Amino acid sequence: MIDHGSYDAAARRTADWAGGLLTDDGFRDCAPVVLAYYKAPVGLLHTGDARAAARALRFIERRFYADGDFHAGTDDPTPAGGRSYRNGWL
């Protein structure tokens, strides 16, 4: 039988850790590339931290959103085919 409680506890610890790194300018010590951020809002939201998820989204929008797309910068390693996938998470 699977102990879902241990998975929930691990997710909560990860969300607490990530939330502690989150500032208005993104995650402390995180590369400023959209590939590093695109799953964070969903993860934070699903662990119950809607405020942190919204804060992450605000940063992502300010930093990466233009012309109807979350653009990867020239230093972002997202392959061209992965951009629609990434945008779907956001």
N, C-alpha and C positions, 0 to 999 in steps of 0.2 A: 504494500500500500504506500502511496506517495504521501509524504508529510508536507502538505501545502503551507503549513505555518512556517516552516524553515525557509521556503521560497519567499513568502511574504515578508519575513523578517529581513532577509538579505536585500530585497527590493527596497524596503524602508531605509535600511542603513545606507544603501547607495544613493537614494534620493536625498537623505539628510546630508550626506557628504557633498553631493553635487550642489544642493541648495546653499550650502555654506560657502561654496566657491563663487556663486553667482553674484555679480554686481550689475550696475546699470550699463557697464561697458563690457558685458559678457562674462565668461568664466575666467577667474584669475588663472594666469599662466597657461591659457589655452590659445592655440594658434588661431589667428583671426581669419579662418576659412569656413565657409558654410558647411563643408563636409564634417567639420568637428561639432556642429551644432544641430543638425537637422532633426535628430531624434529626441533631443532633450525636452522640448515642450510636451511631447506625447508621454514620455517617461515620467516627467514630473506630474503631469495631470493625472495619470493612471495610478500614481502612488498617493494621490490626495492633496497635492500642493498646487492648487490652481493659481495662486498668486505668483509662485516662482515660475510656473509655466508661462503665464502672461508676461512676466518680466523678461524671460528668455525670448519670447516672441517679439516683444518690443525692440530688443537689441537686434535680433535677426533682421527684422524689417528695416530698421534704421541703417544697418551695416550692409545688407546684401540685396534688398529689394529695389528693383528699378525696371521700368518698362514692362510691368506685368510678370516679372520673373525674379526668382531668387538666384542671382547670377553667381557663378563661381569666379573668383578672381584669377588672375594669371598664375598665381602660386597654388591654386586649389587643384588637387589631383583627381577630382571627380571626372570619370570618363564621360564623354559626350552622351552616351546611351543611359547613363545613370542620372542625368539631370532631371528628367521627368519623374523618375522614382523618388529622388530627393525632394522635389517640389511637392509631390503627393503627400509626403509626411508633414510638410509645412502647411 
